Amino acid sequence: MNFLLKKLILFLAGLAVAATSCTQKRDLSQNTVIVHILAEPKGLHPTNDNNAYQRMIFMCTQSRLMTFDMVQNKTVPDLLAKPPELLPDSLSYRCLLRDDIKWDDGSPATIEDVIFTFKLIVFPLINNPDQKAFFENFRELIPDPLHNNGFIVINKKRYFDNEGALSQVCLLQKKYWDPSGLLDQFSFTQLTGQDFSGAQSAALEAFASSFNHADNARNPQKLQGLGPYKVSSWQTGNSITLERKNNWWGKGLPETFRQAWPEKIIFTVIKDMEAVVLALKKENIDVSMELSTAALKKLQKRSYFNNKYTSDFIGSFSYTYMGMNMKPEGSRPAFFTDKLVRKAMAHLVPVDEIIQVSAKGVGKRIASFGLPGQVDYNADLMPPAFDIEKAKKLLDAAGWKDLDGDNIREKTINGVKQPFSFALSYMVSPVTREIALLIRNAMYQAGIDARPDPMDFSVFYERAARHDFDAMLGSWSASAGPEDPRQLWHTSNWANHGSNFTGFGNTYTDSLIQQMNKELNPAKRKQMMMHFQALVAEEQPYVFMYNATRKIAIHKRFDNAGMYPERPNVILNNLKLKTVKDATPSSM
């Protein structure tokens, strides 16, 4: 009863949001894009917040030195006048800031703003750990003596994606954030190496406390940025409204990511999927990038939806996998230390059935961690076929046999008979439960007992990081750009309880990762990465299952309704109301 009551309350809450303006039909001639989101961002702090919803909004309200262009599927200059130039030392980049950038108060953006922004990012008292991670290799930034609007970024060591840190920089106005010039008094070395606990650092501590304040993450009056839109209101738990600026510096520039066709973009929170479906039926939302597979499948069978909305399942840069503990510790049984066993698992996980049942037929099988659309994707790798008989032969060869006729294989390990009965950990959700049950049923046909072991996220992640599991169901998200395999596949990230949960790797694979990360030639690095993807597929630390899709709907009253694999999947600021005259946004 309590469960049903809880579901009813959640549904009615979502329904209330979805039904807003239902009594008075929405005026669809207005140049406003209403975007469905499942949750609001924790905050919109220019450096400290980091989540998918914040990044979606920042595409409209902020500008970066470099940005990802979803149309070209690559990183391109945004506030820079041209791509960074790698200098002969292979450590430094020469950059040139555009000379037409203006802050909202009309003053020009300068190199002083760039230096200030970089100082903020590396300043230890600023609460931006996610952003700081991209600047571990950064040493300092200096003005370029050859160009008034130029600067040089100097890094500590050679790394293939040193340039990538520039796409993490939303430029901040020094005059607004540091009018007294406090940070001018400190070099990069002083800021990153100083002990800030002494009384002499009171001014810096006060500055950091003020900058980190929650007001700078949620108060619309303080949400400053160089993007074409500004946050005009934030109704907590309900909606965030962006309004197009009248004096934006980038009006008339041709790039798709700079366009500003809608007068307003409203992000409205609807958590219940039934309420989302109703909102689409009532045309109370224009865009959703977070539909469930079942919901979009259902909607696409309705003529009213197809008449009003363009929709599709778009491949994304994320995938689902079953990871196997290759280095069990303590008393945990060694089920998956033998590659033959891991290969058998790959033939026993019914991936095609999982795609049909759990992903409603819209997932794409994968063979390794490289994904279609990524620059280093190895398209030659083929996923293992579901083959129970082949799996049985591999298990026999590995010494796992049914010795007592109970249909469960055993093996004597260190003098003790060990049944092949393992726990399959997963985060609680209807979809993952369904996947776990399908795997259990398939495994049993080969004499293996896979025991579904559900748990909440915090417990699941903690146990995975501590290597306290037999096998686990998980997923990872990436992007189209070059990938650093160190996080998932370097042995140091097993030893330090990082994201190498399975214990994959050895001295050779570690050295290969290090070589790839030092290789600055994209073509050579691609060949190395493709080889590494094949090596991972051969060792089979994961059963790689499928490449997930994004479920997207866009109202047909808008042109430019492109859908892209990179998140947020739609360029919201480029949606052009069909009744708007064919003119550039700058003329509005």
C-alpha positions in Angstrom: 0.0 0.0 0.0 2.8 2.4 0.9 4.6 1.6 -2.3 1.5 2.3 -4.4 0.8 5.5 -2.5 4.4 6.6 -3.1 4.0 5.9 -6.9 0.7 7.8 -6.9 2.2 10.8 -5.2 5.2 10.9 -7.6 2.9 10.5 -10.6 0.6 13.4 -9.4 3.6 15.6 -8.7 4.9 15.0 -12.3 1.4 15.4 -13.7 1.1 18.8 -12.0 4.2 20.0 -13.7 3.3 18.5 -17.1 -0.2 19.9 -16.9 0.9 23.5 -16.4 -1.0 25.7 -18.8 -3.2 22.7 -19.8 -6.3 24.7 -18.8 -5.2 27.5 -21.2 -3.7 26.1 -24.4 -0.1 27.0 -24.9 0.6 29.6 -27.6 2.8 27.7 -30.0 3.6 30.8 -32.0 5.9 32.0 -29.2 9.6 31.7 -30.0 10.2 29.7 -26.8 11.8 26.2 -26.5 10.6 24.2 -23.5 13.0 21.4 -22.7 12.2 18.4 -20.5 14.8 17.4 -17.9 14.5 14.7 -15.3 16.2 16.7 -12.6 17.6 20.2 -12.1 21.4 20.8 -11.8 22.8 21.0 -8.3 24.1 24.4 -9.3 25.5 26.5 -12.2 28.7 27.7 -10.6 31.2 28.7 -13.3 33.9 26.4 -12.1 32.6 24.3 -9.2 29.6 22.4 -10.5 29.8 19.6 -13.0 26.9 17.5 -14.2 25.0 16.8 -17.4 22.3 19.4 -16.8 24.8 22.1 -15.9 26.8 21.4 -19.1 23.6 21.5 -21.2 22.7 24.9 -19.8 26.3 26.2 -20.1 26.2 25.5 -23.9 23.8 28.5 -24.0 25.1 30.7 -21.2 28.9 30.3 -21.3 31.7 30.3 -23.9 34.9 28.3 -23.7 38.3 28.8 -25.1 37.7 25.6 -27.1 34.3 23.8 -27.5 32.9 20.6 -28.9 31.1 21.2 -32.2 28.4 18.5 -32.4 27.9 19.1 -36.1 31.5 18.6 -37.0 32.0 16.0 -34.2 35.2 17.5 -33.0 36.7 20.2 -30.8 37.0 23.6 -32.4 38.0 27.2 -31.3 35.3 29.1 -29.5 36.9 32.1 -27.7 40.2 31.4 -29.4 40.8 33.0 -32.9 42.3 29.7 -34.2 43.4 26.3 -33.0 46.3 26.3 -30.4 49.7 25.9 -31.9 51.9 23.2 -30.4 55.4 24.6 -29.8 58.7 22.7 -30.5 59.1 21.6 -26.8 55.9 19.5 -27.2 54.8 20.9 -23.8 53.5 24.4 -24.6 50.7 25.8 -26.7 50.5 29.2 -28.3 46.9 30.6 -28.2 45.3 33.7 -29.6 42.2 35.1 -28.0 39.6 36.6 -30.4 39.6 40.4 -30.4 35.9 40.9 -30.7 34.8 39.4 -27.4 32.8 41.7 -25.2 31.4 41.2 -21.7 27.8 42.0 -21.0 28.9 45.4 -19.6 30.5 46.2 -23.0 34.1 45.9 -21.9 36.5 43.7 -23.9 37.7 40.3 -22.8 41.5 40.4 -22.4 44.5 38.2 -21.6 44.1 39.4 -18.0 40.7 37.6 -17.9 42.4 34.5 -19.2 45.2 34.6 -16.6 42.7 35.2 -13.8 40.5 32.3 -14.9 43.4 29.9 -15.0 44.5 31.1 -11.6 41.1 30.4 -10.2 41.0 26.9 -11.7 44.3 25.8 -10.0 43.7 27.8 -6.8 43.5 25.0 -4.1 40.8 26.8 -2.1 38.4 26.8 -5.0 36.0 23.8 -4.7 36.4 22.6 -8.3 37.9 19.1 -8.0 36.4 17.8 -11.3 37.8 20.7 -13.2 41.2 20.6 -11.5 41.6 17.0 -12.7 42.0 18.3 -16.2 44.8 20.6 -15.1 47.0 18.1 -13.3 49.6 18.6 -16.1 49.3 22.4 -16.2 52.3 24.5 -15.0 51.6 28.1 -15.9 50.2 30.6 -18.4 52.1 33.6 -19.7 51.3 36.4 -22.1 52.7 35.8 -25.6 55.3 38.4 -26.4 54.5 38.1 -30.1 50.8 38.9 -29.9 48.9 41.5 -27.8 45.9 39.1 -27.5 48.0 35.9 -27.3 49.1 33.7 -24.4 51.2 30.5 -23.9 50.0 27.6 -21.9 53.0 25.6 -20.4 52.5 22.1 -19.2 54.6 19.8 -17.0 54.9 16.8 -19.4 54.1 15.6 -22.8 50.5 14.4 -23.1 48.3 13.7 -26.1 45.4 15.8 -24.8 47.0 18.7 -23.1 45.0 20.9 -25.5 41.8 19.3 -24.1 42.0 21.3 -20.9 41.2 24.4 -22.9 37.7 23.0 -23.6 37.1 23.0 -19.8 37.7 26.7 -19.4 34.6 29.0 -19.3 36.2 32.5 -19.4 35.5 34.6 -16.3 35.6 38.4 -16.1 38.4 39.5 -13.7 36.8 42.9 -13.1 33.6 41.3 -11.9 35.0 38.5 -9.7 38.2 40.2 -8.5 37.8 44.0 -8.7 40.6 44.6 -6.2 43.1 42.5 -8.2 43.9 40.2 -5.3 45.1 37.3 -7.4 47.4 39.6 -9.4 49.7 39.5 -6.4 50.3 35.8 -6.7 52.1 33.7 -9.4 50.8 30.3 -10.5 53.6 28.7 -8.5 52.6 30.7 -5.4 48.9 29.9 -5.7 49.5 26.1 -6.2 52.3 25.7 -3.6 51.3 28.1 -0.8 50.1 27.0 2.7 46.8 28.7 3.0 46.3 27.9 6.7 48.2 30.9 8.1 46.7 34.2 9.2 48.6 35.9 6.3 46.4 34.2 3.9 43.1 35.6 5.3 42.5 37.7 2.2 42.8 34.7 -0.1 40.6 32.5 2.2 38.0 35.3 2.2 38.1 35.6 -1.5 37.8 31.8 -2.0 34.9 31.6 0.5 33.1 34.4 -1.4 33.7 32.8 -4.8 32.6 29.4 -3.6 29.4 30.7 -2.1 26.2 29.0 -3.2 24.8 32.3 -4.5 27.2 32.1 -7.4 25.7 28.8 -8.3 21.9 29.6 -8.1 21.2 33.3 -7.9 20.4 34.4 -11.5 21.8 37.9 -10.9 25.2 36.3 -10.3 25.2 33.7 -13.1 27.5 35.6 -15.5 28.8 34.3 -18.8 29.9 35.0 -22.4 27.2 32.8 -24.0 24.2 34.2 -26.0 21.7 33.5 -23.1 21.4 34.5 -19.5 19.5 32.8 -16.7 16.5 35.0 -15.9 14.8 32.8 -13.3 15.2 29.6 -11.4 12.2 28.1 -9.7 13.7 25.4 -7.5 12.6 21.9 -8.4 10.5 23.2 -11.3 12.2 25.2 -14.0 15.2 27.3 -15.2 14.5 30.0 -17.8 17.1 31.4 -20.1 16.6 34.6 -22.1 18.4 35.7 -25.2 20.8 38.6 -24.7 20.3 41.7 -26.7 23.9 42.8 -26.7 25.7 39.5 -27.2 29.2 39.9 -28.7 28.8 36.9 -31.0 25.7 37.9 -32.9 26.1 37.2 -36.6 28.9 34.7 -36.4 28.3 31.7 -38.6 29.0 28.6 -36.4 26.1 26.5 -35.6 27.0 26.3 -31.9 26.9 30.1 -31.6 23.3 30.6 -32.9 20.6 32.0 -30.7 17.3 31.6 -32.5 14.9 31.0 -29.5 14.0 34.1 -27.5 13.7 31.9 -24.4 14.8 28.4 -23.5 13.0 26.9 -20.5 14.2 23.7 -18.8 11.3 22.1 -17.0 11.7 19.3 -14.5 9.3 16.3 -15.0 10.5 13.1 -13.2 7.6 10.8 -13.9 7.7 9.3 -17.4 3.9 9.0 -17.7 3.7 12.7 -17.0 6.3 13.4 -19.7 4.2 11.4 -22.2 1.2 13.4 -21.3 3.1 16.7 -21.6 4.1 15.7 -25.2 0.6 14.8 -26.0 -0.5 18.3 -24.8 2.5 19.9 -26.6 3.6 21.4 -23.3 7.2 20.5 -24.0 9.2 21.0 -27.2 12.3 18.8 -26.6 13.0 15.7 -24.5 16.4 14.0 -24.6 15.6 11.7 -21.7 12.6 9.6 -22.8 12.7 6.0 -21.7 12.9 3.4 -24.5 9.4 2.1 -23.7 7.9 5.6 -23.7 9.3 6.5 -27.1 8.4 3.2 -28.6 4.8 3.7 -27.3 4.7 7.3 -28.6 6.0 6.4 -32.0 2.8 4.3 -32.5 0.6 7.3 -32.0 -0.3 9.5 -35.0 -0.8 12.6 -32.8 2.8 12.3 -31.7 4.3 11.6 -35.1 2.4 14.5 -36.6 3.8 16.9 -34.1 7.3 15.6 -33.2 10.4 14.4 -34.9 11.9 11.5 -32.8 14.6 9.0 -33.0 16.9 6.6 -31.1 20.4 8.1 -31.4 23.6 6.1 -30.7 25.5 7.5 -27.8 29.1 7.2 -26.4 28.1 5.0 -23.5 28.0 1.2 -23.1 26.8 -1.5 -20.8 29.1 -4.3 -19.6 29.5 -7.3 -17.2 32.9 -6.9 -15.4 34.7 -9.9 -13.9 37.1 -9.8 -11.0 40.4 -11.0 -12.4 42.3 -10.4 -9.1 40.1 -11.6 -6.3 41.4 -10.7 -2.8 41.1 -12.5 0.5 38.7 -15.4 0.7 36.8 -14.4 -2.5 36.9 -17.4 -5.0 39.0 -17.1 -8.1 36.3 -17.7 -10.7 37.6 -15.4 -13.4 41.4 -15.4 -13.2 41.5 -17.8 -16.2 41.0 -16.2 -19.6 39.3 -19.4 -20.8 36.6 -18.8 -18.2 36.2 -15.2 -19.2 35.9 -16.2 -22.8 33.2 -18.7 -21.8 31.3 -15.9 -20.0 31.3 -13.9 -23.2 29.6 -16.7 -25.0 27.0 -17.2 -22.2 25.8 -13.6 -21.8 22.7 -13.4 -24.1 23.5 -9.9 -25.3 21.1 -10.1 -28.3 18.2 -11.2 -26.1 19.1 -8.4 -23.5 19.0 -5.8 -26.3 15.6 -7.1 -27.4 14.1 -7.4 -24.0 15.7 -4.7 -21.9 16.8 -2.2 -24.5 13.6 -2.8 -26.6 15.7 -3.7 -29.6 17.5 -0.4 -30.0 21.0 -1.2 -28.6 24.0 -2.0 -30.8 26.4 -4.8 -29.9 30.0 -3.9 -29.1 33.2 -5.9 -28.9 35.5 -3.6 -26.8 35.5 -0.2 -25.1 35.8 1.7 -28.4 32.5 3.0 -29.7 31.2 3.9 -33.2 31.7 7.6 -33.9 34.8 7.9 -31.7 38.0 9.0 -33.5 40.0 5.9 -32.4 37.2 3.3 -32.9 38.4 -0.2 -34.1 35.6 -1.3 -36.4 37.3 -4.6 -37.2 36.5 -6.2 -33.9 33.5 -8.6 -33.7 31.6 -9.4 -30.5 31.5 -13.1 -29.4 28.4 -15.0 -30.5 26.0 -16.5 -27.9 27.1 -20.1 -28.0 26.4 -22.4 -25.0 28.2 -25.4 -26.4 31.3 -23.5 -27.1 31.2 -22.0 -23.6 30.9 -25.5 -22.2 34.0 -26.7 -24.0 36.0 -23.7 -22.7 34.8 -24.3 -19.2 35.8 -28.0 -19.5 39.2 -27.0 -20.7 39.6 -24.6 -17.8 38.9 -27.5 -15.4 35.3 -26.5 -14.4 33.2 -29.7 -14.6 30.0 -31.0 -13.0 31.5 -33.7 -10.7 28.5 -34.6 -8.6 25.6 -34.4 -11.2 23.8 -31.4 -9.6 24.1 -29.3 -12.9 26.6 -26.9 -11.3 30.2 -27.1 -12.3 33.0 -27.4 -9.7 36.7 -27.2 -9.6 39.2 -28.1 -6.9 41.2 -25.0 -5.9 43.9 -25.2 -3.3 42.5 -28.6 -2.2 39.0 -27.3 -1.8 36.1 -28.2 -4.1 34.6 -24.8 -5.3 31.1 -24.8 -7.0 30.9 -22.3 -9.8 28.3 -20.2 -8.0 29.1 -16.5 -8.2 27.4 -13.2 -7.1 26.4 -10.9 -9.9 26.3 -7.4 -8.4 24.2 -4.6 -9.9 22.6 -1.3 -9.0 18.9 -1.6 -8.2 16.7 -0.7 -11.2 14.1 -2.6 -13.2 16.3 -2.7 -16.3 19.4 -4.1 -14.5 17.4 -6.6 -12.6 16.0 -7.9 -15.9 19.5 -8.1 -17.4 20.7 -10.0 -14.3 17.9 -12.5 -14.6 18.5 -13.1 -18.3 22.2 -13.7 -17.6 21.3 -16.1 -14.7 19.0 -18.2 -16.9 21.6 -18.5 -19.7 24.5 -19.3 -17.3 22.5 -22.1 -15.7 22.3 -23.9 -19.1 26.1 -24.3 -19.0 26.2 -25.4 -15.4 26.9 -22.0 -13.7 25.0 -20.5 -10.9 24.9 -16.7 -11.3 23.2 -15.2 -8.3 21.8 -11.7 -8.8 23.0 -9.4 -6.0 21.2 -6.0 -6.1 22.4 -3.0 -4.1 22.1 0.8 -4.1 24.6 2.9 -5.9 26.8 3.9 -3.0 27.3 0.3 -1.8 27.8 -0.9 -5.4 30.5 1.6 -6.2 32.3 1.2 -2.9 32.4 -2.6 -3.3 33.6 -2.3 -6.9 36.4 0.1 -5.9 37.4 -2.3 -3.1 37.4 -5.2 -5.5 34.8 -6.9 -3.3 32.7 -8.6 -6.0 32.7 -11.6 -8.2 31.1 -10.1 -11.3 29.2 -6.8 -11.8 26.9 -5.1 -14.2 27.9 -1.5 -15.0 28.1 1.2 -17.7 30.5 3.9 -18.8 30.0 7.1 -20.7 32.7 8.7 -22.9 32.8 11.3 -25.7 33.7 11.4 -29.4 37.2 12.7 -28.8 40.4 10.8 -28.1 40.2 8.7 -25.0 42.7 8.2 -22.2 42.5 4.5 -21.3 44.4 5.1 -18.1 41.3 5.5 -15.9 39.8 2.1 -16.7 42.7 -0.1 -17.7 46.0 1.0 -16.0 47.0 -1.2 -13.1 47.6 1.9 -10.9 43.9 2.5 -11.0 43.3 -1.0 -9.5 46.0 -0.6 -6.8 44.6 2.8 -5.7 41.0 1.6 -5.8 40.2 3.7 -8.9 38.0 2.7 -11.8 39.9 -0.4 -12.9 37.6 -2.5 -10.9 38.5 -5.9 -12.6 42.2 -5.8 -12.1 43.0 -5.8 -15.8 46.6 -5.1 -16.9 50.3 -5.9 -16.6 53.6 -4.2 -17.2 53.1 -4.4 -21.0 49.6 -2.9 -21.1 50.7 -0.2 -18.7 53.6 0.7 -20.9 51.4 0.7 -23.9 49.0 3.2 -22.2 51.9 5.4 -21.3 53.2 5.3 -24.9 49.8 6.2 -26.3 49.4 9.1 -23.9 52.7 10.6 -25.0 52.0 10.1 -28.7 51.1 13.5 -30.3 50.6 12.2 -33.8 46.8 11.4 -34.1 47.3 8.8 -36.8 50.0 6.9 -34.9 48.0 7.1 -31.7 44.9 5.8 -33.4 46.8 2.7 -34.5 48.0 2.2 -31.0 44.6 2.6 -29.5 43.0 0.2 -32.0 45.6 -2.4 -31.0 44.8 -1.7 -27.4 41.1 -2.2 -28.0 41.8 -5.5 -29.6 44.1 -6.5 -26.7 41.3 -5.7 -24.2 38.8 -7.7 -26.2 41.2 -10.7 -26.3 41.7 -10.6 -22.5 38.0 -10.2 -21.9 37.9 -8.4 -18.5 34.4 -7.3 -19.5 31.7 -8.9 -21.4 31.0 -5.8 -23.5 27.3 -5.8 -24.2 25.8 -2.9 -26.1 26.1 0.7 -27.0 23.2 2.6 -25.4 21.0 5.0 -27.3 19.5 8.4 -26.4 15.8 8.7 -27.0 15.0 12.2 -28.4 11.9 14.1 -29.5 11.8 17.6 -31.0 8.6 19.5 -31.9 8.2 19.9 -35.7 7.5 23.6 -35.3 11.2 24.1 -35.2 13.8 23.8 -38.0 17.4 22.8 -37.4 16.2 19.7 -35.4 19.5 17.9 -35.6 20.2 15.0 -33.2 23.8 14.0 -32.4 25.5 11.3 -30.4 27.5 13.7 -28.2 25.6 15.0 -25.2 23.4 16.9 -24.8 22.4 15.5 -28.3 20.5 18.6 -29.5 21.8 22.2 -30.1 18.9 23.9 -28.3 20.0 27.4 -29.2 19.9 26.5 -32.9 16.3 25.5 -33.0 14.6 27.9 -35.3 10.8 28.5 -35.1 9.4 28.0 -38.6 7.4 31.2 -38.4 10.5 33.3 -37.8 11.7 35.0 -40.9 14.9 33.6 -42.5 17.3 36.1 -41.0 20.4 35.7 -38.8 19.8 35.8 -35.0 21.8 39.0 -34.9 19.1 40.9 -36.7 16.5 40.1 -34.1 
